[in-house]
Structure formats: C-alpha cells, structure tokens
C-alpha cells in the first residue's frame, strides 16, 4: 500500500487531462483552497458521487499527559470531517 503525494496526484491529473503540471497544480490548489475556505465559514462541500466535507464541534475535554500522567484540559475545537459518497465506497470495495 503506497501513499500518493500531492506531486504524484498532480502528475496523474495532468496526464489524464492533457494539461501542464503547472496548470494542474494551480487548479488543484484552487480547489483545495476553496474547500478550506468554505469549511472555515461553516459551509459544507458536497461533491456528488465522491463525498461531503463538513465540520464538527468538539467539546473541551480532559486528557492526560502521556509522559507524566498529569491531567490536562484539551481545548474545544472545530474539526473537519469527510463522509465518502456511494460511488467512492463502491469503487473501493
């Protein structure tokens, strides 16, 4: 099982679309920036057949420092989530 880097992803998209790697990287960066911007505003991003990017609120909670065992407070946070669509699930299985 291999990880695909952003550089490799750009190469694959460029080959599939007959675009230059520079153009492809610019388009990919714009897509990712748009998703990040939408999520930071609290909007969901749905790519039909692929999946939905959402955010979720995580409440403040108590944890432990693994080195010392001391109790610590973990701040509340908004975290990104991804829910795969049916077509993506089917393609993986």
N, C-alpha and C positions, 0 to 999 in steps of 0.2 A: 504494500500500500504506500503510495507516494503522495507527498504534498505538492500542490501546484502553486508556484509563486505567482505574484502579480505579473512579472515579466513573461512567464510562460503563458499565462492566460491571455495577455496582450498578443503574443505571437500566434496563438491558436485563433483568436478572433480576427486578427489581421489576415491570416491565411484564408479563413472561411469567407471573409467579406471583400477580399481583394483590395484592401486599404493598406496604407503605410502603417508601420508600427507607431509612428509619431501621432498620426491622426487617430488611430485606435486607442492609444493610451490617453489622449486628450478626451475622447468620448467616454472612455471608462471612468476616468477621474471625474468628469462632469456628472456622470450617472451616480457614482458613489457619493459625491458632494451633495447632490440633490436629495438622495436618500437620507444622509446625515442631517441636512438642514430641515427636512420635513419632520424627522423624528425629534429633533431638538425643539420644534414648535409644538410637539404633541400630536402631530398628524400621523396616521398610518399610511404605509405604502404597500399597495397590492399589485402584484404582477401576476395576472391571471395565468394559471397553469404552472407557475413557478412557486409562488408563496407570498406571504404577507409579513412585512416588517412592522412591529409595533413596539410600544414602550410599556413598562410596568413599573409601578412604585414599589420599592422595597422598604419596609418599615425599619426604624432603628432597632437594633437588637444587641444582645450581649454575646460576646465571644470570649475566647481565651487566647492569650499569647502562647503559642506552641513552645517557646523556649522556656518561659518562666511559669506558665500555668496561671498567671495573673489574669483576672477578669478585665476585659476591656469593652468599651462601647463601640459598636460599629455603626457609623452614621447612616441615616436614611439615604436612599439613592433612587434615581430613576435609571432603569436598565433597559437596554434594547433586547428585543426578542424576535425570533424568526419562526414562523409556522409554515412548513412546506405545503405546497398545493398538491392536489391529487396527481397531476401529470408528473411532477417531480418524484413523488412517492412511488408511482408506478414504474418510472424509469430506473429507479434504484433497485427495485425488487425484481 
